[in-house]
Amino acid sequence: MSRAPRVYLETLGCDKNLVDSQAALGLLRRQGFEAVQTPSDAQLIVLNTCGFLEAARRESMERIEELAETKGDATFVVMGCFIQGGTHPVQRLVPGVDHVLGVGQYETLASLLDPSAEAPPLGDPDEAVYSGYAVRTLDDTPSHVAHVKIAEGCSQTCSFCKIPILRGRQRSRPIASIVDEARRLSERGVRELILIAQNTSAYGIDLGGDSRLGALCRALAELDGIEWIRVLYAYPSMFSDRLMDEVYGVDKVVSYLDIPIQHASPRVLEAMGRPYDTDALRRRIERLRTVRPDIMLRSTVLVGFPQEEEEDLEILLDFLAEVRFDHLGSFVYSREEQTAAHAWGDPVDQAEKEDRQARVEDLQWDIALERKASLLGRTMDIVIDEVFDDPEEAELDSLPLERGDDPRSGWTGKPVAFGRSEGFSLEIDGGIWVEGEGLAPGDSARVTPVACGAYDLWAVPAAQSKGMK
């Protein structure tokens, strides 16, 4: 018998890209392909790229060149945002690239290696952009966690962002489709759903009426086996009081929200096309902490925007010092063609952008450390994401520990586990370290943090938890 065709698939960029890759790999497995871990073992090499920012495009191009140079006789396919719309001449610049596919075109991958291959039935033909979600793999994430894409594209008009150009206007999935995918995931052992879209606050608005995010959370909470529902990428001005009450009225929705503010200076926000002001942001955050007093908040900010001056940066720093996010990501402005901000040039030089970013990060380090220190001594339930049988593999000594009593000396020679409470999202935030004897990924544990850095906590076992909630 001939061996099944082998595919190597690699993903760059965001978790939305990751979900597309999992769907693509699920379809290929349905079509008889075997997934391999190294490109040299594959007959079909697929790179799912990111084209959001200049740095991401450089990374994509570098990896394309590396894979093209070493692909041998394999068929090499580049897909995703980097070449969306066929505007990037990657095949001319890199002769080893055999095919390019835009966003949502991965159902044709098998036919690029074997023209006689037929795509498997995908269900509702109106959901072609979600091809393969019903058969997606759970590669590259712990088996008890899954990102669930609830919409594609974005209808916001932020002047710095080209996502609407790359992925189009928002198209929300019907609730029934999302619940069906979540049910399949639950049957495979998934207990945490991470809801993602470019703007989860706007979920369902394009289907008519107000946001349906609350209704979606209620429907997902009815599924057996699902214990945590996490919301990422909530657009601040659209996460209304009504939506807060609906979403956090669902017990399985964890006390966490990712709410990217981008800035706090009214002048910069206006130039960015973000229709809210500093006072509105402050009220929104205050109410979130009233609705869920134990909520942990994540945000992102963008510095070095063309209109940003020192006064604007000071407003941002003062705002961050006041609201004190638990987790914060920072980015420097990247001038992107086809965006409204492109016409304003790029007056802030790179060194100054990076200096502004460093000031934000220095402030946030102190804030994050204080927020983590407030959790010391508080018993909490966590889910285990990874267990290291050899504690040296965890490289714990390289992680900064600044408060509390260090428990690591007692872990010598023992397994070490890394987990998360509901206030930490997979991979983008820190987490909680604990002795791992008897623990496995997906297990729940009750622990008491005794030490912390700005991002991670170190804990000792308390009592065995009854679940993730």
C-alpha positions in Angstrom: 0.0 0.0 0.0 1.3 3.5 -0.9 1.9 5.8 2.0 -0.5 8.7 2.6 0.6 12.1 1.3 2.3 14.1 4.0 1.7 17.8 4.8 3.6 20.3 6.9 1.6 23.3 7.9 3.1 26.3 9.8 1.2 29.4 11.1 2.4 32.9 11.6 0.4 35.7 13.2 -2.7 35.8 15.3 -5.0 33.2 16.9 -7.5 33.9 14.1 -4.9 32.6 11.7 -4.3 29.6 14.0 -8.0 28.7 13.7 -7.8 28.8 9.9 -4.7 26.6 10.0 -6.5 24.1 12.3 -9.4 24.0 9.9 -7.1 23.6 6.8 -5.3 20.7 8.5 -8.5 19.1 9.5 -9.7 19.1 5.9 -6.4 17.7 4.7 -6.6 14.9 7.2 -10.1 14.2 6.0 -8.7 13.9 2.5 -6.1 11.3 3.5 -3.1 13.5 4.4 -0.8 12.7 7.2 0.5 15.7 9.2 4.3 15.8 9.9 6.3 18.0 12.2 9.2 18.9 9.9 9.0 20.4 6.3 11.7 18.0 5.1 9.3 15.0 5.6 6.4 16.6 3.7 5.2 16.5 0.1 3.0 19.5 0.7 4.4 22.5 2.6 1.9 25.2 3.7 2.8 28.5 5.3 -0.2 30.5 6.7 1.1 34.1 6.8 0.4 37.4 8.5 0.4 40.8 6.7 -1.0 43.0 9.4 2.1 45.1 10.1 5.5 45.7 8.4 7.3 43.6 11.1 4.9 40.7 10.4 5.4 41.0 6.7 9.2 40.9 7.1 8.8 37.7 9.3 6.5 36.2 6.6 8.9 37.0 3.8 11.9 35.6 5.7 10.1 32.4 6.5 8.9 32.0 2.9 12.5 32.3 1.6 13.7 29.8 4.2 11.1 27.2 3.3 11.5 27.8 -0.5 15.2 27.2 -0.3 14.9 23.9 1.6 11.7 22.5 0.2 13.3 20.0 -2.2 10.7 18.3 -4.3 7.7 19.3 -2.1 4.9 21.5 -3.3 5.1 24.8 -1.4 2.0 26.9 -0.9 1.8 30.4 0.8 -1.6 31.4 2.0 -3.2 34.0 4.2 -3.1 37.8 4.8 0.4 38.4 3.4 -0.6 37.7 -0.1 -4.4 38.4 0.2 -5.8 39.7 -3.1 -2.7 38.7 -5.1 -1.1 42.1 -4.6 2.2 40.8 -3.3 4.5 39.4 -6.1 5.8 36.6 -3.8 6.0 34.0 -6.6 8.1 36.4 -8.8 10.4 37.2 -5.9 10.7 33.7 -4.5 10.7 31.1 -7.4 10.3 28.2 -5.0 6.7 29.2 -4.2 4.5 27.0 -6.2 1.0 28.4 -5.3 -0.5 31.3 -3.3 -4.0 31.3 -1.7 -5.8 34.2 0.0 -7.7 34.2 3.2 -10.3 31.4 3.4 -9.2 29.5 0.3 -7.6 26.6 2.0 -10.2 24.1 1.0 -8.4 23.8 -2.4 -5.0 22.8 -0.8 -5.3 19.1 -1.6 -6.0 19.7 -5.2 -2.7 21.7 -5.5 -0.8 18.5 -4.9 -3.3 16.2 -6.6 -5.7 17.9 -9.1 -8.0 14.9 -8.9 -8.6 15.4 -5.2 -12.1 16.4 -4.2 -12.9 18.6 -1.2 -15.1 16.8 1.4 -18.6 18.1 2.1 -18.4 21.1 4.3 -22.0 21.6 5.3 -23.7 25.0 4.8 -22.4 26.5 1.5 -23.1 30.0 2.8 -20.3 29.5 5.3 -17.5 28.9 2.9 -15.3 31.3 4.9 -15.5 28.8 7.7 -14.7 25.7 5.7 -13.3 22.9 7.8 -14.3 24.3 11.2 -16.3 21.1 11.9 -13.3 18.9 11.3 -10.5 21.2 12.6 -7.6 19.9 14.5 -6.5 21.1 17.9 -2.8 21.2 17.0 -0.7 23.9 18.6 -3.0 24.4 21.6 -3.7 22.3 24.7 -6.5 19.8 24.0 -8.8 21.3 26.7 -8.7 24.8 25.1 -10.0 26.0 21.7 -10.3 29.4 20.1 -13.7 29.8 18.4 -13.9 32.4 15.6 -17.4 34.0 15.8 -17.0 36.4 12.9 -14.6 37.2 10.1 -13.5 40.6 8.9 -14.2 44.0 10.5 -16.5 46.9 9.8 -14.7 49.5 12.0 -12.8 52.3 10.2 -9.7 52.7 12.4 -7.3 54.9 10.4 -4.2 52.8 11.2 -5.6 49.3 10.5 -5.8 47.4 7.3 -7.7 44.4 8.6 -10.9 45.4 6.7 -8.8 45.6 3.5 -7.3 42.1 4.1 -10.3 40.3 5.5 -13.3 42.4 4.4 -16.2 43.7 6.4 -17.6 41.8 9.3 -19.5 38.6 8.6 -20.9 37.0 11.8 -21.5 33.3 12.0 -25.0 32.2 13.0 -25.3 31.2 16.6 -26.4 27.7 15.6 -23.2 27.2 13.6 -21.0 28.3 16.5 -22.8 26.1 19.0 -22.5 23.1 16.7 -18.7 23.6 16.4 -18.5 24.1 20.2 -20.5 20.9 20.8 -18.0 19.0 18.6 -15.1 20.5 20.5 -16.7 19.6 23.9 -17.1 16.0 22.8 -13.4 16.0 22.1 -12.5 17.2 25.6 -12.4 21.0 25.2 -13.6 22.7 28.4 -12.5 26.3 27.7 -13.8 28.3 24.7 -12.0 31.5 23.7 -14.3 33.6 21.6 -12.4 35.6 19.0 -13.1 38.0 16.1 -11.7 41.3 15.0 -14.4 42.9 17.2 -16.4 40.6 19.4 -18.5 43.4 20.7 -20.1 43.8 17.2 -20.9 40.1 16.9 -24.3 39.7 15.1 -24.8 43.4 14.3 -24.4 42.7 10.6 -27.1 40.1 10.9 -29.5 42.8 12.0 -30.1 44.6 15.3 -27.9 44.8 18.3 -24.9 42.7 19.3 -25.8 39.1 19.9 -22.7 38.3 22.0 -24.7 37.8 25.2 -27.2 35.5 23.4 -24.2 33.5 22.0 -22.7 33.2 25.5 -25.9 31.9 26.9 -26.3 29.3 24.2 -22.7 28.1 24.6 -23.1 27.9 28.4 -25.8 25.3 27.8 -23.3 22.8 26.4 -22.2 20.0 28.7 -18.5 19.9 29.3 -17.9 23.6 28.6 -16.8 25.2 31.9 -15.1 28.5 30.8 -16.1 31.0 28.1 -13.6 33.8 27.5 -14.1 36.9 25.5 -11.2 38.6 23.6 -11.0 41.7 21.4 -14.0 43.7 22.7 -14.2 47.1 21.1 -14.5 49.5 24.0 -17.3 51.9 22.8 -19.5 49.0 21.7 -19.2 47.0 24.9 -22.2 48.7 26.3 -23.8 48.5 29.8 -26.5 46.2 28.3 -23.8 44.0 26.8 -21.9 43.8 30.0 -24.9 42.7 31.9 -25.8 40.1 29.3 -22.3 38.6 28.9 -21.4 38.6 32.6 -24.8 37.4 33.6 -23.7 34.1 32.2 -21.9 32.2 35.0 -19.6 30.3 32.7 -18.1 33.5 31.2 -14.9 34.0 33.1 -14.0 37.1 35.0 -11.8 38.4 32.3 -12.0 40.7 29.3 -9.6 41.8 26.5 -10.7 45.4 25.7 -8.1 47.1 23.4 -8.2 50.8 24.0 -5.2 51.8 21.7 -4.8 55.2 23.4 -6.3 57.6 25.9 -5.6 61.0 24.4 -8.9 62.4 22.9 -7.0 64.0 20.1 -5.2 60.8 19.1 -8.3 58.7 19.5 -10.1 61.0 17.1 -7.3 60.7 14.6 -7.3 57.0 15.0 -11.0 56.8 14.2 -11.8 55.4 17.7 -15.1 57.1 18.6 -14.8 57.4 22.4 -13.1 59.7 24.9 -11.1 59.2 28.0 -14.0 59.7 30.4 -16.1 57.2 28.5 -13.2 54.7 28.7 -12.9 55.3 32.5 -16.6 54.8 33.1 -16.6 51.6 31.0 -13.7 50.1 33.1 -15.2 51.2 36.4 -18.5 49.5 35.5 -16.8 46.3 34.4 -15.2 46.1 37.8 -18.6 46.7 39.4 -20.3 44.0 37.4 -17.5 41.5 38.1 -15.4 42.7 41.1 -12.8 40.0 40.5 -12.4 40.7 36.8 -8.9 40.8 35.3 -8.6 43.2 32.3 -6.3 43.0 29.4 -5.7 45.9 26.9 -3.4 47.0 24.1 -2.1 50.5 23.3 -0.4 51.9 20.2 2.3 54.6 20.5 4.1 56.7 17.9 1.0 57.5 15.9 1.5 60.5 13.5 -0.5 62.9 15.6 0.9 61.8 18.9 3.0 64.3 20.8 4.6 64.3 24.2 1.4 65.7 25.8 -0.6 62.9 24.3 1.8 60.2 25.6 1.6 61.8 29.1 -2.2 61.5 29.0 -1.9 57.9 28.0 0.6 57.2 30.8 -1.6 58.9 33.4 -4.6 57.0 32.3 -2.8 53.6 32.5 -1.5 54.6 36.0 -5.1 55.3 37.0 -7.0 52.3 35.6 -4.3 49.8 36.2 -4.9 47.0 33.7 -3.8 43.5 34.8 -2.3 42.7 31.5 -1.2 45.1 28.7 0.3 44.7 25.3 2.0 47.7 23.5 2.8 48.3 19.9 4.6 51.0 17.9 2.9 52.6 14.9 3.5 51.0 11.5 2.6 53.1 8.5 0.4 50.9 6.3 -0.5 51.5 2.7 -4.2 51.7 1.9 -5.1 53.0 5.4 -6.3 56.5 6.0 -3.3 57.3 8.3 -0.9 56.5 5.5 -1.5 60.0 4.1 -0.1 61.6 7.3 3.4 60.1 6.8 5.4 58.7 9.6 6.8 61.8 11.5 7.9 59.9 14.7 11.2 58.2 14.1 11.7 54.6 15.1 14.0 55.4 18.0 11.4 57.8 19.5 8.6 55.2 19.0 10.6 52.6 20.8 11.4 55.0 23.6 7.7 55.8 24.1 6.9 52.1 24.1 9.6 51.5 26.7 8.0 54.2 29.0 4.6 52.4 28.7 6.2 49.0 29.4 8.2 50.3 32.4 5.0 51.7 33.9 3.0 48.6 33.2 5.7 46.4 34.8 5.1 48.1 38.1 1.4 48.0 37.7 1.3 44.4 36.7 3.6 43.4 39.6 1.3 45.2 42.1 -1.8 43.5 40.5 -0.2 40.1 40.7 1.0 40.7 44.3 -2.6 41.4 45.3 -3.3 37.7 44.5 -0.7 36.3 46.9 -2.3 34.1 49.6 -5.7 33.9 47.8 -6.6 30.3 47.1 -7.8 29.9 43.5 -8.7 27.2 41.0 -6.5 26.7 37.9 -6.4 24.5 34.9 -3.1 22.9 33.9 -1.9 23.6 30.4 1.5 22.0 30.5 3.6 19.7 32.7 7.4 19.5 32.6 8.7 16.2 33.8 12.2 17.8 33.9 11.9 21.2 35.7 14.9 22.5 33.9 12.9 22.4 30.7 10.6 25.0 32.2 13.5 27.4 32.6 12.0 28.8 35.8 15.3 30.4 36.8 15.0 32.8 33.9 11.5 34.1 35.0 11.7 37.2 37.3 10.3 36.6 40.8 10.0 39.8 42.8 7.5 39.3 45.6 6.8 36.6 48.2 8.5 33.4 49.3 10.2 31.4 46.5 8.9 27.8 46.5 11.2 26.6 43.6 13.9 25.1 45.8 11.4 22.4 46.9 10.7 21.5 43.3 14.1 20.1 42.5 13.8 16.8 40.6 10.0 16.9 40.6 7.6 17.7 37.7 6.6 21.3 37.3 3.2 22.3 36.0 2.1 25.6 34.4 -1.6 26.6 34.5 -4.0 29.5 34.5 -6.8 30.8 36.6 -9.7 32.4 34.8 -7.9 35.7 34.9 -5.2 34.6 32.4 -5.8 33.9 28.8 -3.8 31.2 26.9 -0.4 32.3 25.7 -0.9 36.0 25.7 -0.8 36.5 29.5 1.3 35.0 32.2 0.2 32.1 34.4 0.7 30.1 37.5 3.5 27.7 38.3 3.0 24.8 40.8 4.6 21.5 41.6 3.3 19.1 39.0 3.4 15.7 40.8 0.2 13.8 39.8 -1.0 16.5 37.4 -1.6 16.4 33.6 -2.7 18.9 31.0 -6.4 19.6 31.4 -6.5 18.8 35.1 -7.9 21.2 37.6 -6.1 22.1 40.8 -6.7 24.4 43.7 -3.6 26.4 44.6 -2.4 29.3 46.7 0.1 31.7 45.2 3.0 32.5 47.4 5.3 34.5 45.1 5.0 36.5 41.9 6.7 38.5 39.2 5.0 41.0 36.9 3.6 38.3 34.8 3.7 34.9 36.5 2.7 33.5 39.9 4.3 30.7 41.9 1.9 28.6 44.0 1.7 25.7 46.4 -1.1 23.1 46.2 -4.2 23.7 48.4 -7.1 21.3 48.0 -8.2 19.5 44.9 -10.6 21.6 42.9 -13.9 20.2 41.7 -13.7 22.0 38.4 -12.5 25.0 36.4 -15.0 27.3 37.9 
